[in-house]
């Protein structure tokens, strides 16, 4: 029986590798393109508002179609859904490439038709992405619970966050050479993602039940405690993505205005990615943080510290620690919500969709408000706005802990 179990684990691990590879390729594509999107928008004559609206529109399309896709989560095959997503995102990226090429080749900076065509293509890519991440996460985590679930999610998080280390550095170097370079690279990674998804099969992620082995382990928890922690983690993750939406959309332009280069910005985001990767991987390897509310209470304060360093900093000695701190806080918020949302749920697709809806709302609020405030109030106003979001988040966490007495929907939302 022990030998049979080890053979199953090896087979399951081998079967899931194309899915991990697909997550890596998709994350490379997204991080390369969206790290340097502010510079691409600037190079074709866009404003700070256009920079903010670009990512906000992308995530708005993602959010809207996530809500529509919830009804399909139990009916559409994960393999088919993820391949449709990769193909549609590839086509949308080609539209972006053509729009940017035309603006540069025809010397038409500031052409609103081309700028909004690029933003519309990004919106369509976001809409298609709604068929990728929730289905892929549910596919990877199927039939696992407890420590096994934590390790699966840790490996998955390690793959996409590992790509987030490489992507910004690649994007920053490419955009220094050519505005079109990051877009071409992003499209190539989407093509690779499609191929890897085609190599995977519906059973490749390892259905423990069908193998005659039980990968589920009973996890003892109080429903009220799980519900509290789930909502506290949800609040923390929303705040974390709102901060990221502000910093990734607006700080790129502020950073270069201070005299730094696009490549240096890519390096800074890579530092964020390294810290995020280490936190996500560590959270997946160890479970000492499970059901420890004090750790969730600390996330808004940690993220606020990083924003204060950005607001008052003028040198890399302030910006590097800011992105280190933000990477750690962001990674823990993401891991916490992913685990608590999955814990105790037999059907994982709906919790994964809620996970993605939460982070999408954070990006929409952070990027959209950041672009408006930067263009109409001042270059540092988006970061003060993000600090305000964190303060409200900390208050919401405290209220959740104080008044949340019964599990919502049996702690399954």
C-alpha positions as CSV (number, residue, x, y, z in Angstrom):
1,X,0.0,0.0,0.0
2,X,2.9,2.3,0.8
3,X,4.5,1.6,-2.6
4,X,1.1,2.2,-4.3
5,X,0.8,5.5,-2.6
6,X,4.2,6.7,-3.6
7,X,3.6,5.7,-7.2
8,X,0.3,7.7,-7.1
9,X,2.1,10.7,-5.7
10,X,4.8,10.5,-8.4
11,X,2.1,10.1,-11.2
12,X,0.1,12.9,-9.8
13,X,3.1,15.2,-9.6
14,X,4.1,14.4,-13.2
15,X,0.5,14.9,-14.4
16,X,0.1,18.3,-12.8
17,X,3.4,19.7,-14.2
18,X,1.9,21.0,-17.5
19,X,-0.6,22.9,-15.4
20,X,2.1,24.5,-13.3
21,X,3.9,25.3,-16.5
22,X,0.8,26.9,-18.0
23,X,0.5,29.1,-14.8
24,X,4.1,30.1,-15.2
25,X,3.8,31.0,-18.9
26,X,0.6,33.0,-18.3
27,X,2.1,34.9,-15.4
28,X,5.2,35.7,-17.4
29,X,3.0,37.1,-20.2
30,X,1.0,39.2,-17.8
31,X,3.9,40.5,-15.8
32,X,6.0,41.4,-18.8
33,X,3.2,43.3,-20.4
34,X,1.5,45.0,-17.4
35,X,4.7,46.0,-15.7
36,X,5.7,48.3,-18.6
37,X,2.1,49.2,-19.8
38,X,2.6,52.7,-18.3
39,X,5.6,53.3,-20.5
40,X,3.8,51.8,-23.6
41,X,0.8,54.1,-23.0
42,X,3.2,57.1,-22.5
43,X,5.1,56.3,-25.7
44,X,2.0,56.5,-27.8
45,X,0.9,59.8,-26.2
46,X,-1.4,58.6,-23.4
47,X,-1.9,60.5,-20.1
48,X,-1.7,59.4,-16.5
49,X,-5.5,58.9,-16.6
50,X,-5.1,56.5,-19.6
51,X,-2.4,54.6,-17.7
52,X,-4.7,54.1,-14.7
53,X,-7.7,53.3,-16.9
54,X,-5.8,50.7,-18.9
55,X,-5.3,48.2,-16.0
56,X,-8.6,49.2,-14.4
57,X,-10.4,48.4,-17.7
58,X,-8.5,45.1,-18.0
59,X,-9.6,44.0,-14.5
60,X,-13.1,45.4,-15.0
61,X,-13.5,43.1,-18.0
62,X,-12.1,40.3,-15.8
63,X,-14.5,41.0,-13.0
64,X,-17.6,41.3,-15.2
65,X,-17.0,38.0,-16.9
66,X,-16.0,36.3,-13.7
67,X,-19.5,37.0,-12.4
68,X,-20.9,35.5,-15.7
69,X,-18.6,32.5,-15.6
70,X,-19.7,31.5,-12.1
71,X,-22.7,29.8,-13.7
72,X,-20.4,27.8,-15.9
73,X,-17.9,26.7,-13.2
74,X,-19.7,23.4,-12.7
75,X,-20.4,22.6,-16.3
76,X,-17.5,23.8,-18.5
77,X,-14.4,21.5,-18.6
78,X,-11.3,23.1,-17.2
79,X,-9.1,22.0,-20.1
80,X,-11.5,23.6,-22.6
81,X,-12.1,26.8,-20.6
82,X,-8.4,27.5,-20.0
83,X,-7.5,26.9,-23.7
84,X,-10.2,29.2,-24.9
85,X,-8.9,31.9,-22.5
86,X,-5.3,31.6,-23.7
87,X,-6.3,31.8,-27.3
88,X,-8.6,34.8,-26.8
89,X,-5.9,36.6,-24.8
90,X,-3.4,35.9,-27.6
91,X,-5.7,37.5,-30.2
92,X,-6.3,40.5,-27.9
93,X,-2.6,41.0,-27.5
94,X,-2.1,40.9,-31.2
95,X,-4.7,43.8,-31.5
96,X,-2.7,45.7,-28.9
97,X,0.5,45.1,-30.9
98,X,-1.1,46.4,-34.1
99,X,-2.5,49.5,-32.4
100,X,0.9,50.4,-30.8
101,X,2.8,49.6,-34.0
102,X,0.5,51.9,-36.0
103,X,0.8,54.8,-33.6
104,X,4.5,54.6,-33.7
105,X,5.0,53.9,-37.4
106,X,2.5,56.6,-38.5
107,X,3.8,59.0,-35.9
108,X,0.4,59.6,-34.3
109,X,1.1,60.2,-30.6
110,X,-2.0,60.9,-28.6
111,X,-4.4,59.5,-31.1
112,X,-7.5,58.7,-28.9
113,X,-8.7,56.0,-31.3
114,X,-5.5,54.0,-31.0
115,X,-5.2,54.6,-27.3
116,X,-8.7,53.4,-26.6
117,X,-8.4,50.5,-29.0
118,X,-5.5,49.3,-26.9
119,X,-7.5,49.8,-23.7
120,X,-10.4,47.9,-25.3
121,X,-8.2,45.1,-26.3
122,X,-6.9,44.9,-22.7
123,X,-10.5,44.8,-21.5
124,X,-11.2,41.8,-23.8
125,X,-8.1,40.1,-22.6
126,X,-9.3,40.6,-19.0
127,X,-12.7,39.2,-19.9
128,X,-11.1,36.1,-21.4
129,X,-8.8,35.7,-18.4
130,X,-12.0,34.9,-16.3
131,X,-11.9,31.4,-18.0
132,X,-8.3,30.8,-16.9
133,X,-7.3,31.4,-13.3
134,X,-10.4,30.1,-11.5
135,X,-10.6,27.0,-13.6
136,X,-6.9,26.4,-13.4
137,X,-6.8,26.8,-9.6
138,X,-9.8,24.5,-9.1
139,X,-8.1,22.0,-11.5
140,X,-4.9,22.0,-9.5
141,X,-6.4,21.7,-6.1
142,X,-9.2,19.2,-6.8
143,X,-9.6,16.4,-4.1
144,X,-7.0,17.8,-1.7
145,X,-7.5,19.1,1.8
146,X,-5.4,20.1,4.8
147,X,-1.6,19.9,4.5
148,X,-1.9,18.3,1.0
149,X,-4.0,21.2,-0.2
150,X,-1.6,23.7,1.3
151,X,1.3,22.1,-0.5
152,X,-0.6,22.0,-3.8
153,X,-1.5,25.7,-3.5
154,X,2.0,26.5,-2.4
155,X,3.5,24.9,-5.5
156,X,1.0,26.6,-7.7
157,X,1.7,30.0,-6.1
158,X,5.4,29.4,-6.4
159,X,5.1,29.0,-10.2
160,X,3.1,32.1,-10.9
161,X,5.0,34.2,-8.4
162,X,8.3,32.9,-9.7
163,X,7.2,34.2,-13.1
164,X,6.5,37.5,-11.5
165,X,10.2,37.7,-10.5
166,X,11.4,37.3,-14.1
167,X,8.6,39.2,-16.0
168,X,9.2,42.7,-14.7
169,X,12.9,42.5,-15.3
170,X,12.4,41.2,-18.8
171,X,9.7,43.8,-19.5
172,X,11.8,46.7,-18.2
173,X,14.8,45.7,-20.3
174,X,12.7,45.1,-23.5
175,X,10.8,48.4,-23.3
176,X,14.1,50.3,-23.0
177,X,15.0,48.8,-26.4
178,X,11.7,48.8,-28.2
179,X,8.1,49.7,-27.2
180,X,6.8,46.7,-29.1
181,X,9.2,44.1,-27.5
182,X,7.2,43.4,-24.4
183,X,4.0,43.0,-26.4
184,X,5.6,40.4,-28.7
185,X,7.1,38.6,-25.8
186,X,3.7,38.5,-24.0
187,X,2.0,37.0,-27.1
188,X,4.7,34.4,-27.4
189,X,4.2,33.3,-23.7
190,X,0.5,33.0,-24.3
191,X,1.2,30.7,-27.2
192,X,3.4,28.5,-25.0
193,X,0.7,28.5,-22.3
194,X,-1.8,27.2,-24.9
195,X,0.5,24.4,-25.9
196,X,1.1,23.3,-22.2
197,X,-2.6,23.3,-21.6
198,X,-3.1,21.0,-24.6
199,X,-0.6,18.6,-23.1
200,X,-2.6,18.3,-19.9
201,X,-5.7,16.2,-19.4
202,X,-8.7,16.5,-17.2
203,X,-7.5,13.7,-14.9
204,X,-3.8,14.9,-14.9
205,X,-4.1,17.0,-11.7
206,X,-4.7,13.8,-9.8
207,X,-8.1,12.9,-8.6
208,X,-7.3,11.1,-5.4
209,X,-10.7,9.4,-5.2
210,X,-10.5,7.9,-8.7
211,X,-7.1,6.5,-7.8
212,X,-8.5,4.7,-4.9
213,X,-6.5,6.7,-2.5
214,X,-7.7,9.4,-0.2
215,X,-5.7,12.6,-0.4
216,X,-8.2,14.4,1.8
217,X,-7.4,14.6,5.4
218,X,-10.0,15.7,8.0
219,X,-9.2,19.3,9.1
220,X,-10.6,20.2,12.5
221,X,-11.8,23.8,12.7
222,X,-14.6,25.9,14.2
223,X,-17.0,27.2,11.5
224,X,-17.2,30.6,13.2
225,X,-13.5,30.9,13.4
226,X,-13.1,29.9,9.7
227,X,-15.8,32.4,8.6
228,X,-14.1,35.2,10.6
229,X,-10.7,34.4,9.2
230,X,-12.0,34.0,5.6
231,X,-13.6,37.5,5.7
232,X,-10.6,39.1,7.4
233,X,-8.3,37.6,4.7
234,X,-10.7,38.8,2.0
235,X,-10.5,42.3,3.4
236,X,-6.7,42.1,3.6
237,X,-6.4,40.8,0.0
238,X,-8.6,43.5,-1.4
239,X,-6.5,46.1,0.4
240,X,-3.3,44.5,-0.9
241,X,-4.4,44.5,-4.5
242,X,-5.7,48.1,-4.3
243,X,-2.2,49.1,-3.1
244,X,-0.7,47.1,-6.0
245,X,-3.1,48.7,-8.4
246,X,-1.9,52.2,-7.3
247,X,1.8,51.3,-7.3
248,X,2.0,49.3,-10.5
249,X,0.0,51.8,-12.6
250,X,1.2,55.2,-11.2
251,X,4.6,54.7,-9.5
252,X,6.2,53.8,-12.8
253,X,5.8,57.3,-14.1
254,X,6.7,59.0,-10.8
255,X,9.8,56.8,-10.6
256,X,11.0,57.9,-14.0
257,X,10.1,61.5,-13.3
258,X,12.5,61.3,-10.4
259,X,15.3,60.5,-12.8
260,X,15.4,56.7,-12.8
261,X,15.1,54.4,-15.8
262,X,12.5,51.9,-17.0
263,X,15.0,49.1,-16.4
264,X,15.5,50.2,-12.8
265,X,11.7,50.2,-12.4
266,X,11.6,46.6,-13.7
267,X,14.4,45.7,-11.2
268,X,12.3,47.3,-8.4
269,X,9.2,45.3,-9.3
270,X,11.4,42.2,-9.5
271,X,12.5,42.7,-5.9
272,X,8.7,42.8,-5.1
273,X,8.3,39.6,-7.0
274,X,11.2,37.8,-5.2
275,X,9.7,38.7,-1.8
276,X,6.2,37.7,-2.9
277,X,7.6,34.4,-4.2
278,X,9.4,33.6,-1.0
279,X,6.3,34.4,1.1
280,X,3.9,32.4,-1.1
281,X,6.3,29.4,-1.2
282,X,7.0,29.5,2.5
283,X,3.3,29.8,3.3
284,X,2.7,26.7,1.2
285,X,5.5,24.7,2.9
286,X,4.5,25.5,6.5
287,X,1.2,25.7,8.2
288,X,2.1,27.4,11.5
289,X,0.1,30.4,10.4
290,X,-3.2,28.6,9.9
291,X,-6.0,29.9,12.1
292,X,-3.8,32.6,13.6
293,X,-5.9,35.8,13.4
294,X,-3.1,38.1,14.7
295,X,-1.1,37.6,11.5
296,X,-4.1,38.8,9.4
297,X,-4.5,41.9,11.6
298,X,-0.9,42.9,10.8
299,X,-1.2,43.0,7.0
300,X,-2.8,46.6,6.7
301,X,0.0,48.0,8.9
302,X,2.8,46.4,7.0
303,X,1.4,47.6,3.7
304,X,0.9,51.1,5.0
305,X,4.6,51.2,6.0
306,X,5.6,50.5,2.5
307,X,3.4,53.3,1.2
308,X,4.9,55.8,3.7
309,X,8.3,54.9,2.4
310,X,7.2,55.5,-1.2
311,X,5.5,58.9,-0.3
312,X,8.5,60.3,1.5
313,X,11.3,58.5,-0.3
314,X,13.4,60.0,-3.1
315,X,16.2,57.4,-3.4
316,X,16.5,53.6,-3.9
317,X,17.3,53.3,-0.2
318,X,13.7,54.0,0.5
319,X,12.0,52.4,-2.5
320,X,13.8,49.0,-2.3
321,X,12.6,48.4,1.4
322,X,9.1,49.7,0.4
323,X,8.8,47.0,-2.3
324,X,10.3,44.3,-0.1
325,X,7.8,45.0,2.6
326,X,4.9,45.2,0.1
327,X,6.0,41.9,-1.4
328,X,5.9,40.1,1.9
329,X,2.5,41.6,3.0
330,X,1.0,41.1,-0.4
331,X,2.1,37.4,-0.6
332,X,0.8,36.6,2.9
333,X,-2.6,38.2,2.1
334,X,-2.9,36.2,-1.1
335,X,-1.9,32.9,0.5
336,X,-4.2,33.4,3.5
337,X,-7.3,34.1,1.4
338,X,-6.6,31.3,-1.0
339,X,-6.3,28.8,1.8
340,X,-9.2,29.9,4.0
341,X,-11.5,30.2,0.9
342,X,-10.6,26.6,-0.1
343,X,-10.7,25.1,3.4
344,X,-13.7,22.9,3.9
345,X,-15.1,23.3,0.4
346,X,-15.7,20.2,-1.6
347,X,-16.3,22.2,-4.8
348,X,-13.5,24.6,-5.3
349,X,-14.5,26.5,-8.4
350,X,-16.9,29.0,-6.7
351,X,-14.4,30.0,-3.9
352,X,-11.7,30.4,-6.6
353,X,-14.0,32.7,-8.5
354,X,-14.7,34.8,-5.4
355,X,-10.9,34.9,-4.8
356,X,-10.4,36.4,-8.2
357,X,-13.4,38.8,-7.9
358,X,-11.9,40.2,-4.7
359,X,-8.5,40.9,-6.2
360,X,-10.1,42.3,-9.4
361,X,-12.1,44.8,-7.3
362,X,-8.9,45.8,-5.5
363,X,-7.1,46.5,-8.8
364,X,-10.1,48.4,-10.3
365,X,-10.3,50.6,-7.2
366,X,-6.5,51.2,-6.9
367,X,-5.7,51.6,-10.6
368,X,-8.8,53.6,-11.6
369,X,-8.7,56.0,-8.6
370,X,-4.9,56.2,-8.8
371,X,-5.0,57.4,-12.4
372,X,-7.8,59.9,-11.7
373,X,-6.1,61.3,-8.6
374,X,-2.7,61.5,-10.2
375,X,-4.0,63.4,-13.2
376,X,-6.3,65.8,-11.3
377,X,-5.0,66.2,-7.8
378,X,-1.3,65.5,-7.6
379,X,1.4,62.8,-8.2
380,X,1.4,61.6,-4.5
381,X,-2.4,61.7,-3.9
382,X,-2.9,58.0,-5.1
383,X,-0.6,56.8,-2.3
384,X,-2.4,58.7,0.3
385,X,-5.6,57.3,-1.1
386,X,-4.1,53.8,-0.7
387,X,-3.2,54.6,2.9
388,X,-6.8,55.5,3.5
389,X,-8.0,52.2,2.0
390,X,-5.7,50.4,4.4
391,X,-7.0,52.3,7.4
392,X,-10.6,51.4,6.5
393,X,-9.5,47.8,5.9
394,X,-8.0,47.6,9.4
395,X,-11.3,48.9,10.8
396,X,-13.3,46.5,8.8
397,X,-11.1,43.6,10.0
398,X,-11.7,44.6,13.6
399,X,-15.4,44.9,13.1
400,X,-15.5,41.5,11.4
401,X,-13.7,39.9,14.4
402,X,-16.0,41.7,16.9
403,X,-19.4,41.2,15.4
404,X,-19.1,38.0,13.2
405,X,-20.8,35.5,15.5
406,X,-22.2,33.0,13.0
407,X,-20.7,31.4,9.9
408,X,-22.0,32.9,6.7
409,X,-23.7,30.2,4.6
410,X,-22.0,27.6,6.7
411,X,-18.7,29.2,6.0
412,X,-18.8,28.2,2.4
413,X,-19.0,31.6,0.6
